[in-house]
Amino acid sequence: MRYAGLALAFVSSWCFAFSGPMAKYLIAAGLAPIEAVWTRMAGAGLLLLAVLAVVRPQALRIPRSRLPFFGLYAIMAVAGVQALYFVAITRLPVGIALLLEFMAPVMVVAWVRIVRKVRLARAAYVGAVVAVVGLAIVVEAWQGLRLDALGLLLGLAAGACCAGYFLMNDSFGDDVDPLGLIAWGLAGAAVVLIPFARPWNIPWDAFTVSATPSAGGQTLPVVAAYLWMVLIATVAAYIMGVNAVRRLSAAVGATVASLEVIGGAIVAWALVGETLGLFQIVGGLIVLSGALLAQTATATPQQVAAPDLGETVSAQA
């Protein structure tokens, strides 16, 4: 189960890695970033709801006692990450905002240790910190040292929501179907983001053209980029990501997920024409080292605060 979980986490991070590059095709065709995000959430959510309604309707049943959990998942674990990140990049360099969002592994490790009272092996802490250091090198964080205070708070809030995504995936019980949670979470996030995205103003004719995000990039039909973003970078990525955390732990899942940034850089290099510099290569190797180190960690539960918080914490926490 451990190796299956690691494989799912790794593939999930690579599927998520396509989200940014594919969104650039939509943006190049005339959509605003938040509009691209909304079409992604809405398309994936409606698709999953429709498919599950036909082939697995029981997955869409929400126990009344779990309604607050589903609502919080949609607002914080899905919509919150996206919305706060896109607001943060209006006040911070993109690389800094991305780094703050991917502080999530450190936040998850801190939560597991302080709130859940689980003693983690040193490798869990070191792996999370090493991954964040690697990300700082990848995004060349020193170029944005003059930080806007509000932007900093927004970026950290995005990171906290991202941490919440991993912790919530690690905490629900057998009364919640993971597929139903993902479907309702994506659809709910799309509803929450309506006031920000204003879908009635989206230039829908952009999906009928082809676009080239930058000089040297590949030209693709925008609808093809959109479908890849929905099917691979959202539906497949979320399904594998949630199941990976269920097999591993929130701490390991969050650290391995940081490989998304490296995968995104490689995909952008191959499709969009963005270059990979020395810092991206070195930082990527450091992130990979942190992820590998974290997955070797073991956890020794000292005390479980509440039975519904878990299955037993996995040996890889």
N, C-alpha and C positions, 0 to 999 in steps of 0.2 A: 504493500500500500504506500509505503514511503516513496519508493522510486516512481510509482505511478503518479503520486501527488507532485513530485518534483518535475516530472515530464509535463504534466498539465500546466503547472505554474510557468515553466519555461516557454511552452508553446503559446500560452495565454499572453505572456508579456510581448511576444513577437507579433501576435495578432493585434494587440493594442497599439503596437508600434506603427501600424499603418494608418491610424486615425489622423495624426497630424499631417503627414504627406498627402493623404487622400483629401482631407479638408482643404488643403491649399488649392486643389483643382476647383473646388466650389467657390473659394474666395477669389481665385483668378477670374472666374466667370461672372463675378459681380455680387456674390453673397457676402454679408458681413460675417465675421467670425462667430458671433453668437447665433446668427441665423443658420450657419453650417452645423453648429452644435445641436440646435433645435431639430433640424431635419434628421440628424443622426438619431437622436433620442426617440423622436416621434416615429420614424420609419421602423426602427428596430423594435420598439415597444408594440406598435400595431401588428407587425409581422408575427412576433412571438405570441401575442394574445390570440390572433386568428388561428395560428397553427395549433396551439394548445387547446383552443375551444373545440377543434375538430378531432384531434388525435388523443388528447389527454385532458379532458375538461376538469377532472378532479384536481389537477394541479393548480387551477385558478381559484379554488375555494379558499377563502381566508377565514380562519377561526376568529370569532368575534373578539376573543381575548388578545389576538395578535394584530388587530387593526392599528393600534399605536405603533407597533414595531414596523409594519409595512409603510405607514405614513412617514416615520422617521427615516426609514431606509431610502424612500424616494426623495425626500427633501434634503437629507444630509449626505447619504452615501453616494447618491447619483447626481442630483441637481446641484447640491452645495459645492461639490468638487469643481464642476464645470463653471458655474456662475462666478464663484469667488476667484477662480483662476483668471477668467477673462476680465473681471474687473481689476484684478491685481496688475495685469499687464498693461493697463492704461496708466499706471503710476510707477511701474518698475520695468527694468529691462526684462525681456522674455526669459532669459537664462536664469536670472535671480528668482523670478516667480516660479519657474519650473523646479528650481532647487528647493524652494520653500515648500512647495507641494510635496516633493519627495523626501521631506523630513519625516514623512509618515512612518518609515521603519523604526526610527528612534522613538517616536511617540508611542507606537504600538508596544515596543519593548518596555518602555517606562510604565505604560498602563498595566501590562501583564504583571510586572513585578510589584508595583505599588498598590494597585487596586485589586487585582485578582490574587495577590499574595502568593505568586508562584516564583520560586527561586529558579532563575535561568542560569545556564552555564555561561562562562565568560565569553565563549565563542558567539553567543547570540548578541551580546552587547557590542563586541568588537566588530562582528560582521556588519551590523547595522551602521555603525559609525564609519567603517571603512567604505561602505557603499555610498554614504552621503559625501564623504571626502572625494571619492571618485567622481560623483556627479558634479561637485563644485569645480573640479578640473575640466570636466567635459563642457560645462556651460561657461567656463572662464569667468567665475563669479567675481574675481577681482576687478573686472571692468565695470562693475556696477556698485562700487563701494559707497557712493553717495546715495543713500536709500531714503525714500519717502516713508515717513512713519506710518501713515495710513496704509500705504501699499504693502509695507512689511507685515502689518497686522492682517490684512486681507490674504496675503500669501500664506501666512502661518495658519489662518483659519481654513484655507483650502487644504493644507496639509493635515489639519485636525479632522476634517471631513473625510479625507482619503484614509486616514487611520481608522476612522469610524467604519468605513466600508469593510476593511479587513476584520475588525473586531466583531462587527455584526454578523459577517459571514461565518465566523468561528463560534457564534453563541446560540444560534437558533436550534430548536430541537426537531424531532421527527414529525411534529404537527405542521411544519412548514415545508412545502415542496420547493426546492431550490429554483426550479424552472418557473414556477408561479411567482416567486419572489422577484426574480430578474425581470419577468414580463411586466408585472405591476410596478416595479421600481422604475423601469425605463419609461413606461407610459405616464406614471405619476410625475416623473421628472420633467417630461415634455409639457405637462399641464402647468407645473410650477414655473417653467421658464417662458410661458406664453407672454406675460407682460414685458419681458426683456427682449424676446426675439421678434414679437409682433409679426407672426407668420402671414398675416394679410398683406404685409408690405414686401414680402420676399419676392424677388424677381424670378418666378418659376420658369420663365423661358430660358434661364441659364442652363437648365438641365438638357436642353436640346442642342447644345453646341459642344465643340471640343475646346480644350484649354491647355495652355502650356504655362505652368506656374512661374518659371524663370528661364532665363537664357541658358541653354544647355540641357534643359529638362525634357522629359518625354511628353509628347502630346497625346492626350487621352480624351475620349468622350466623357463629358462631365457625368452623365448618367452611369457610366461604367465605374468611374471613381466612387460615385455615391453608393452604388450597390455593393462594391467591395468594402466600403467603410461600414455599411450597415450589417452585411452578412458576416464578414470576417473580423473587422476591427471592433465590432460591438456585440453582435449576437454570439458568435463563436468565442470571442475573447471573454465575455462575461460568464458564459456557461462554464468554460474551462477554469476561469479564475476562481469562481465560487467553489467549484468542486475541488480545486487544488487546496484551498484554505481548509476545507472540510477534512481533507486527508492529512494535511500537515499541521499548521497552526497559523494564527494571525501573524506572529513574529516572523516566521520563515517565509510565509506567503508575501508579506509586505516587502521584505528584503529582495526576494527573487524578482518581484514585480518591478523593481527599480531598473532591471535590464531593459524595460520598455524604452527608456531614454536612449540607450545605446542602439537598440533596434531601430528606433525612429530616425536616428542620425544616419544609420546605414541605408535604410529605405529611402530617406531623403537624398542621399548621395546617388543612389541608383536610379531613382525616378525623377526627382525634382531638380537634380543638378547641383545640389549644395555640396560643398567640398568637406572632406574630413581632414582636419589638421592634426598636428602632433598631439595637442592637448586632448582632442577627442579620442584618439587611439590609446594614449596612456591612461586617460581617465576611464575609458571603457574597460581596460584590463583590470584597473583597480576595483571598479564596480563589480566585475565578474568575480574577482577574488573575494570581495565582501559577501556576495551571494553564496559562493561555495563554502565560505567559512561559516556563515550563519546556518546552513543546512546540516552542518555536522554537530551543531549544538544539541545538548540534551537538557531536559527540564526535570526538576524534581519538585513535584507539588508539595508545598508546605501546608496549605490550607485552602479549601475551596469556599469562597464566600457564599455562594448560592448554587443550588443544584442545577438551575436552568442555564447557568452560564457555560455549561460545557458538557460536552463530552469530556472525557479525560484529556488533559493537555497532552499533546503528542510528544513523543520522545525527541522530536526535532525542534521543539520550540526554541 
